[in-house]
Amino acid sequence: MPLLNTYHLALEIYDQEGKTLNESKIENLENCYQDFKFSAFMHGVIKDYALDPEVIFEPIWIKKGKSPYCRGFRLSMKNKRLSYKKSYTKNVFRYDAYRIMGTMMQNQKFEAGTELFYRLSAYSNNKDSSETIENRKGFEVTAIDNSIPIKILGLEQLEESASVNITREDDSENFLVWIAEHVVEEMIEYVLQNKEKERAGFLIGHICRDPSTQQIFLMCHAQIAADTEGGSIYPDKESSSMTHFQFLPENFFKVQRLIELRKNDEIVLGWYHSHPWPFACEKREKCTCTSVFLSISDVDVMQSAFSAPYQIAIVIGRASLENLKATPQMYGWKNGVIAKRNFYQFDASK
């Protein structure tokens, strides 16, 4: 088993008085393990991304020995010669907590006006079972074949064709994302062909390594539109709508087939989609709405279908009433959490 631990984790929902209203087991840390592994790969600790290193789990206590609550947890290499560790906060489970709160609200599990919060608790497997929730189980990750081709490419080639000055990010956990200018234009053109329904597609390209600096970065040089007209993630909807869409199984088969036909060792780097509803209210005199955000449904798609630590999402919408121009905003994984990110454009013709 790649992830070794002697603890159980639980996500607790509590009210303003500190009373626990719900406690749920946490059994899967796949996203954090893959994030740890990719981070170690970026820093050169892991040379072969196809290998699954053994990792040790350790809680970061709020008050060690006085309560089961923790700020987060730390993952570290079991192989001490590699000497690599990384910490994660409870925010990793933020959307899980929001889903639980939403279900509690629907089921009226608390009184009106109650403020809800969430916290993370950890219990040793060696302690008495009375201190843990019923049937508590440890968490683990699954070793899978997730080898990825790495393209050797100098960053100078992209920076020379960039339309803006490149500022190096101090955060070592962020990797640069480069998207061809024609891809951005194609995405916007495609989603604006239908302003009444969400439209989506795939982003394909390479994970690259600069031979001189060994820096890892993404280079996206193609997009493949997905037909979202034929279904919805909601069973009562027969087609995509202004606020919902669904990636169909045939969309994933199609993109993989096209990648094979291109014979360029490309991979799916992520996805894009539109939030078109504000475009439809351009004539309203007073409108402060923005459509450039990642909804909870978008998070579900990201977590289920684009969960690799290098995969990204782009939302195309209208930033504000003053800015009616279609605006792309990128999101990506960082420390196991989906966060807003920047990307750079390059001229693929140069």
WOLINZI-V10495 format. One record per pair of residues at least 4 apart in sequence whose ideal C-beta (glycine too) atoms are under 6 Angstrom apart, sorted by the first residue. I is the first residue (numbers start at 0). GAP is how many residues later the second one is. If there is no record, write none. Layout:
i=I gap=GAP
i=I gap=GAP
This chain:
i=0 gap=139
i=1 gap=50
i=1 gap=52
i=1 gap=139
i=1 gap=141
i=2 gap=30
i=2 gap=52
i=2 gap=137
i=2 gap=138
i=3 gap=52
i=4 gap=52
i=5 gap=119
i=6 gap=52
i=6 gap=115
i=6 gap=117
i=7 gap=115
i=7 gap=124
i=7 gap=128
i=7 gap=130
i=8 gap=17
i=8 gap=113
i=9 gap=13
i=9 gap=111
i=10 gap=13
i=10 gap=15
i=10 gap=82
i=11 gap=8
i=11 gap=11
i=11 gap=107
i=11 gap=109
i=12 gap=8
i=12 gap=9
i=12 gap=87
i=12 gap=103
i=12 gap=105
i=13 gap=4
i=13 gap=5
i=13 gap=6
i=13 gap=103
i=14 gap=4
i=14 gap=99
i=15 gap=99
i=20 gap=89
i=21 gap=78
i=22 gap=110
i=24 gap=111
i=25 gap=113
i=26 gap=110
i=26 gap=112
i=27 gap=111
i=28 gap=4
i=28 gap=110
i=29 gap=111
i=30 gap=276
i=30 gap=305
i=31 gap=56
i=31 gap=304
i=32 gap=108
i=33 gap=275
i=34 gap=274
i=34 gap=301
i=35 gap=39
i=35 gap=50
i=37 gap=271
i=38 gap=47
i=39 gap=5
i=39 gap=6
i=39 gap=44
i=40 gap=5
i=40 gap=8
i=41 gap=174
i=44 gap=37
i=44 gap=39
i=48 gap=99
i=49 gap=97
i=51 gap=91
i=53 gap=24
i=54 gap=20
i=55 gap=20
i=55 gap=22
i=57 gap=16
i=58 gap=11
i=58 gap=14
i=58 gap=63
i=59 gap=10
i=59 gap=11
i=59 gap=12
i=59 gap=13
i=59 gap=14
i=60 gap=9
i=61 gap=7
i=61 gap=9
i=62 gap=4
i=67 gap=53
i=67 gap=54
i=67 gap=55
i=68 gap=50
i=68 gap=52
i=69 gap=50
i=69 gap=52
i=71 gap=16
i=71 gap=17
i=71 gap=18
i=72 gap=15
i=73 gap=11
i=73 gap=13
i=74 gap=11
i=75 gap=9
i=76 gap=5
i=76 gap=7
i=87 gap=4
i=87 gap=247
i=87 gap=248
i=89 gap=30
i=90 gap=246
i=91 gap=244
i=91 gap=245
i=92 gap=4
i=94 gap=204
i=96 gap=21
i=100 gap=15
i=103 gap=5
i=109 gap=4
i=122 gap=8
i=122 gap=9
i=126 gap=4
i=131 gap=4
i=147 gap=59
i=148 gap=116
i=149 gap=57
i=149 gap=59
i=150 gap=55
i=150 gap=57
i=151 gap=57
i=151 gap=59
i=152 gap=55
i=153 gap=56
i=154 gap=4
i=154 gap=55
i=157 gap=20
i=157 gap=188
i=158 gap=7
i=160 gap=185
i=160 gap=186
i=160 gap=189
i=161 gap=4
i=161 gap=182
i=161 gap=184
i=162 gap=182
i=168 gap=5
i=174 gap=41
i=174 gap=42
i=175 gap=41
i=176 gap=41
i=176 gap=166
i=177 gap=41
i=177 gap=166
i=177 gap=168
i=178 gap=4
i=178 gap=5
i=178 gap=41
i=178 gap=164
i=178 gap=166
i=179 gap=41
i=179 gap=168
i=180 gap=164
i=180 gap=166
i=182 gap=37
i=182 gap=40
i=185 gap=37
i=186 gap=36
i=186 gap=85
i=187 gap=138
i=189 gap=35
i=190 gap=8
i=190 gap=83
i=190 gap=125
i=193 gap=5
i=194 gap=81
i=194 gap=84
i=195 gap=46
i=196 gap=43
i=196 gap=44
i=196 gap=45
i=197 gap=42
i=197 gap=47
i=197 gap=75
i=197 gap=76
i=198 gap=29
i=198 gap=75
i=199 gap=26
i=199 gap=28
i=199 gap=45
i=199 gap=73
i=200 gap=22
i=200 gap=23
i=200 gap=24
i=200 gap=25
i=200 gap=71
i=201 gap=22
i=201 gap=53
i=201 gap=66
i=201 gap=69
i=202 gap=17
i=202 gap=20
i=202 gap=66
i=202 gap=67
i=203 gap=18
i=203 gap=62
i=203 gap=64
i=204 gap=14
i=204 gap=15
i=204 gap=16
i=204 gap=61
i=204 gap=64
i=205 gap=13
i=206 gap=103
i=207 gap=9
i=207 gap=11
i=208 gap=7
i=209 gap=5
i=217 gap=51
i=219 gap=49
i=220 gap=127
i=223 gap=31
i=223 gap=34
i=225 gap=25
i=227 gap=12
i=227 gap=17
i=228 gap=10
i=228 gap=11
i=229 gap=18
i=230 gap=15
i=230 gap=17
i=231 gap=5
i=231 gap=12
i=231 gap=14
i=232 gap=13
i=233 gap=10
i=239 gap=5
i=241 gap=34
i=241 gap=35
i=246 gap=4
i=249 gap=4
i=258 gap=7
i=269 gap=36
i=269 gap=41
i=269 gap=42
i=269 gap=43
i=270 gap=35
i=270 gap=42
i=271 gap=42
i=273 gap=42
i=274 gap=16
i=274 gap=40
i=274 gap=42
i=277 gap=11
i=277 gap=13
i=277 gap=40
i=280 gap=6
i=286 gap=34
i=289 gap=29
i=289 gap=30
i=290 gap=26
i=290 gap=27
i=291 gap=23
i=291 gap=25
i=291 gap=27
i=291 gap=35
i=291 gap=37
i=293 gap=4
i=293 gap=37
i=300 gap=4
i=301 gap=4
i=301 gap=11
i=301 gap=36
i=302 gap=4
i=305 gap=5
i=308 gap=24
i=311 gap=18
i=311 gap=20
i=312 gap=18
i=313 gap=14
i=313 gap=16
i=314 gap=14
i=315 gap=10
i=315 gap=12
i=317 gap=6
i=318 gap=4
i=318 gap=8
i=329 gap=11
i=329 gap=13
i=330 gap=7
i=330 gap=9
i=331 gap=9
i=333 gap=5
